Every structure is written in C-alpha cells, then in structure tokens.
Amino acid sequence: MHGFVYKSAMSVGGTSLIFLALAGYDTTIGAVHSVADLFWLGFLYALVPTATLLMAFYLSWTWPMTAHVHAKLQRIMDKRLARLEQAET
C-alpha cells in the first residue's frame, strides 16, 4: 500500500510544475525571484504532495481491504488479464 500512496502523491506533486509556470516563476539562468515566487515554489513542492499523501492515507484507512473486496478486485484483474492475453493472440 505504501508504494501506491507514495506514487499517487508524487504524481500529483509533479503537476505542480504547471501551476508554478502559471504563477509566473521564471526558470531562466540568473532570474531574480520575488518572495511571492519563492512562496509558491515552496507551497507547490511541499504542501501539495503532502495534502495528496494525507488524502490517500485517509482513503486507505477508511476503505479497508477485506477478503470480499480483495476477491472482487482479483476477479476484475483476472478478467482484464484474460482479455489482454486473448487480444495478443
């Protein structure tokens, strides 16, 4: 579960680059950055992934993986795998 939660947080954190560009952050060599630029940089790289990680943790805590849920997910994955194998032949 840790891998899923970590990857989810990092994937959303990667979208921060788009928002950083929208905030006007200049990536050219020698650019001078204002306090607001540095605030948005810190905000997007620290708080956004942390918030996503906390949300993923909450979901994993409130949606327990019972034997019934696991069996249902396993059936879904087995059907998908069978379709993929059939499509390859």
Backbone as a ProteinNet text record, in pm:
[ID]
protein_1_A
[PRIMARY]
MHGFVYKSAMSVGGTSLIFLALAGYDTTIGAVHSVADLFWLGFLYALVPTATLLMAFYLSWTWPMTAHVHAKLQRIMDKRLARLEQAET
[TERTIARY]
82.5	0	87.3	202.7	289.8	330.2	362.4	403.9	296	171.9	59.6	40.2	41.8	21	133.3	256.4	371.2	364.2	336.5	329.7	215.4	103.2	-9	28.7	92.3	132.2	234.8	328.6	432.6	378	281.2	227.2	150.2	76.1	4.8	103.8	207.2	308.9	380.9	395.2	459.2	380.5	250.8	169.4	191.2	264.1	294.3	371.3	446.6	523.5	432.5	317.2	221.1	173.3	137	87.9	199.3	320.3	433.2	454	440.7	451.8	338.5	218.4	105.5	124	197.9	223.1	331.3	394.6	493.2	635.9	665.2	801.7	890.8	1002.9	1095.5	1211.2	1232.5	1337	1465.7	1474.6	1596.8	1713.5	1833.5	1954.4	1971.8	1995.2	2017.8	1891.2	1775.8	1649.7	1644.6	1590	1572.7	1428.2	1412.9	1279.7	1233.4	1107.3	1049	1013.7	975.4	931.6	807.4	719.3	598.2	633.6	732.3	777.2	827	907.4	962.3	853.9	753.6	641.7	568.8	535.8	463.6	547.8	676.6	765.6	758.4	773.1	764.6	627.4	524.6	387.5	360.3	395.1	364.1	448.5	570.6	657.1	649.7	591.5	581.5	438.2	350.9	215.7	125.8	138.6	51.5	77.2	202.2	222.6	183.4	207.4	170.1	19	-54.7	-201.4	-251.6	-189.6	-229.3	-197.3	-82.8	-45.7	-143.6	-182.4	-279.8	-416	-455.4	-582.4	-577.2	-465.6	-450.9	-448	-383.2	-380.7	-521.1	-596.6	-734	-817.8	-804.9	-882.4	-841.6	-713	-669.8	-712.9	-727.1	-769.3	-919.7	-997.5	-1143.1	-1198.7	-1116.6	-1162	-1078.4	-1115.4	-1034.3	-1039.1	-930.2	-919.8	-964.5	-1093.6	-1148.4	-1127.3	-1151.7	-1138.4	-1236.1	-1354.9	-1455.1	-1410.2	-1361.2	-1313.9	-1193.6	-1103.9	-986.5	-1027.9	-1121.8	-1168.2	-1232.3	-1310.4	-1374.6	-1270	-1171.5	-1064.8	-984	-961	-886.2	-962.1	-1094.6	-1175.9	-1168.9	-1177.5	-1169.7	-1034.8	-927.2	-793.4	-773.4	-826.5	-815.3	-887.4	-1005	-1079.1	-1001	-942.1	-862.6	-741	-674.8	-557.7	-595.9	-708.2	-754	-785.3	-848.7	-878.8	-749.9	-651.9	-524.7	-452.6	-452	-387.2	-457.6	-590.2	-666.6	-641.7	-628.5	-604.9	-466.7	-370	-234.3	-222.1	-313.4	-304.2	-377.5
-118.8	0	125.6	117.9	235.3	282.2	188.4	224.8	300.3	254.4	320.3	461.4	474.6	605.2	701	653	736.7	780.9	686.4	719.2	815.3	799	891.2	1032.9	1045.5	1178	1241.6	1162.8	1218.1	1254.3	1178.4	1210.8	1342.1	1364.8	1491.1	1603.5	1574	1674.7	1718.5	1628.5	1662.1	1761.8	1764.7	1862.2	2002.9	2014	2145.6	2232.7	2171.1	2249.8	2337.3	2284.4	2361.1	2482.8	2460.4	2570.8	2670.4	2620.8	2710.2	2802.3	2747.4	2829.9	2931.9	2891.8	2984.3	3096.2	3066.8	3168	3266.2	3240.4	3333.8	3305.6	3185.6	3152.2	3145.3	3213.6	3221.3	3125.5	3032.6	2931.3	2963.9	3081.3	3115.9	3137.1	3111.2	3126	3273.4	3299.1	3434.6	3512.4	3447.4	3516.1	3550.9	3665.7	3709.8	3679.5	3614.9	3573.1	3653.8	3688.1	3763.7	3667.8	3726.7	3647	3567.2	3625.3	3554.5	3433.7	3448.6	3335.8	3221.2	3255.3	3152.6	3090.4	3169.4	3114	3008.3	3041.5	2946.8	2823	2840.7	2726.9	2632.4	2687.1	2605.6	2544.7	2621.4	2572.4	2454.5	2468.9	2364	2238.9	2254.4	2138.5	2075.2	2141.2	2083.8	2051.6	2147.1	2126.8	2046.5	2062.2	1987.9	1837.6	1788.2	1644.2	1593.2	1675.6	1635.3	1622	1716	1708.4	1585.7	1557.1	1438.7	1311.5	1307.4	1191.6	1171.4	1279.4	1268.7	1221.8	1268	1224.4	1075	1031.2	889.5	804.8	853.8	782.4	770.5	878.9	876.4	773	772.7	677.4	533.6	509.9	373.5	331.3	426	394.6	368.4	444.1	430.6	327.5	274.7	173.6	48.8	-28.7	-144.7	-252.3	-321.3	-428.6	-558	-583.4	-706.4	-820	-942.2	-1058.4	-1048.6	-996.5	-982	-881.4	-767.6	-664.7	-716.8	-785.7	-840.3	-941.2	-1027.8	-1127.2	-1059.7	-955.7	-883.3	-818.4	-752	-689.4	-793.8	-908.6	-1015.3	-1066.6	-1081.7	-1125.1	-1023.7	-895.6	-790.6	-796	-807.6	-811.8	-938	-1051	-1174.5	-1162.2	-1099.5	-1079.1	-988.5	-881.1	-790.2	-861.3	-940	-1013.4	-1113.3	-1181.4	-1278.2	-1207.4	-1089.7	-1013.2	-969.7	-924.8	-882.8	-999.7	-1113.8	-1231.6	-1277.3	-1269.9	-1309.9	-1212.3	-1084.3	-985	-1000.5	-1050.1	-1067.8	-1186.4	-1281.2	-1399.7	-1383.7
0	0	0	64.5	71.4	-67.5	-157.6	-292.2	-366.2	-352.7	-418.9	-366	-236.5	-174.2	-213.7	-209.9	-244.8	-391	-480.4	-623.2	-653.1	-584	-604	-563.7	-449.4	-401.5	-494.7	-542.3	-628.9	-767.6	-817.1	-949.4	-946	-841.8	-829.6	-801.6	-726	-698.1	-824.8	-920.5	-1047	-1128.9	-1111.3	-1183.8	-1130.6	-1022.9	-965.6	-1062.8	-1152.1	-1249.2	-1334.6	-1369.7	-1449.7	-1370.8	-1246.3	-1163.5	-1132	-1120.9	-1097.3	-1217.1	-1337.5	-1458	-1464.1	-1425.4	-1424.2	-1321.6	-1214.9	-1112.3	-1155.7	-1271.1	-1323.7	-1283.2	-1236.1	-1195.2	-1318.6	-1314	-1427.1	-1403.8	-1499	-1482.4	-1557	-1614.5	-1687.5	-1591.1	-1642.5	-1560.5	-1524.3	-1397	-1349.8	-1318.7	-1325.6	-1295.7	-1147.2	-1117.9	-979.8	-939.6	-825.7	-782.3	-661.8	-665.5	-554.6	-441.2	-329.4	-215.4	-252.4	-333.1	-376.1	-462.7	-550.3	-632.1	-545.4	-447	-358.5	-271.2	-232.5	-157.3	-239.4	-364.5	-449.2	-478.3	-491.9	-512.7	-392.7	-274.7	-153.6	-134	-161.3	-145.5	-236.8	-363	-459.2	-440.5	-395.5	-378.6	-240.1	-144.5	-10.2	28	16.1	67.2	-25.3	-155.8	-247.3	-237.7	-246.2	-230.1	-91.3	11.1	146.3	158.8	103.7	108.1	31.9	-80.4	-157.2	-80.7	-17	62.9	177.9	243.2	352.8	302.1	185.6	128.5	93.8	35.3	2.4	129	233.7	361.3	419.5	413.5	463.2	387.9	256	176.6	206.4	223.2	253.2	394.2	484	620.6	628.2	552.5	560.1	462.9	373.6	278.6	300.8	404.7	439.9	331.3	316.3	218.2	285.2	280.8	336.9	238.4	283.4	195.9	78.5	104.3	-0.8	-106.6	-63.3	-156.2	-234.9	-167.6	-235	-342.1	-310.6	-407.8	-528.8	-504.4	-613.8	-704.3	-644.7	-723.6	-800.3	-737.7	-804.7	-926.9	-915.8	-1030.5	-1143.3	-1110.5	-1212.3	-1282.8	-1206.8	-1265.9	-1350	-1304.9	-1382.7	-1516.3	-1517.1	-1641.9	-1737.5	-1685	-1769.1	-1827	-1744.8	-1791.7	-1899.9	-1881.2	-1981.4	-2113.3	-2107	-2229.8	-2299.2	-2222.5	-2282.1	-2347.4	-2280.2	-2337.5	-2464	-2465	-2582	-2698.1	-2668.1	-2772.5	-2834.2	-2758.4	-2810.2	-2903.6	-2895.8	-2981.4	-3111.7
[MASK]
+++++++++++++++++++++++++++++++++++++++++++++++++++++++++++++++++++++++++++++++++++++++++

